[in-house]
Amino acid sequence: MALDEVQTYQVKLMRGRETWFTVQLSPHIADGARLGVVIFLRDVTHQHLLTQAQKLGAVGVLANGIAHDF
């Protein structure tokens, strides 16, 4: 990882239930010197589950259309 650019990751944690986070690492630079890294965590479980439900819905519509044709 280059410490002078923002890095973004999506991480799944399993502890009782599935939880998805977006982790963003951003360099903390002052006067041209790297002082550290700022870490942002965002819980995106709801958005992830919604996306999965939409994909399942699309597969259901496709399967229904195929079944209807036969």
N, C-alpha and C positions, 0 to 999 in steps of 0.2 A: 504494500500500500504506500503510495506517495503521500507524505505528510503535508504537502502543500496544496492539496486539492480535497474537495468534499467527496466522501465515499458514502454510498447508501446501500444498505442490505435489508433483506426481509428474512426474519427469523421466526421459527415456530418453537414454542416452548410447551412441553407436556408436563404438567404438574396438577393432576386431578382432572384437568380439562385442557383442551387444545387452545392455546393463545398465540396469536400472530402479532408481531411487532415490526415496525420499520425502525431501523437503527441508522442514524445518520451521524457520521464522524466528520467534524469540521475543525480545521486547524485554528488555533488561537495565536494570532501573530500580532505583535506590537513592536513598532520601530524596527521592522525588518527581522526581528528575532522570534523564533518559534517558542512560545511559552507553554504550550500543551495542546490538548485536544478537547473540544467541547462535544459531548455526546448527547444527542437528542433521541429519546425513545417515544414512539407513538404507537398506541394500541390500535391495530387495524383489524382486529378479529371480526368485528361486525361487517366491515367491507369485504373481507375475505370470504366469510360465510355467504354473504349476498351474491358475490361473484360465482361461488360454487353452486348456489341454488339456481342462478340464471343459466349456467352451463347445463345443469341437470334438466331444467325446463326445456332448453333447446333440444336436448337429446330426446326428451319425451315427445316433443312436437314432431321431430324427424321420424321417430319410431311409429307414431300414430299415422303419419302420412304414408309411410311404407306399408304398414298393415292395411290401410284403407285401399291402397292400390291393388293389393292382392285380394 
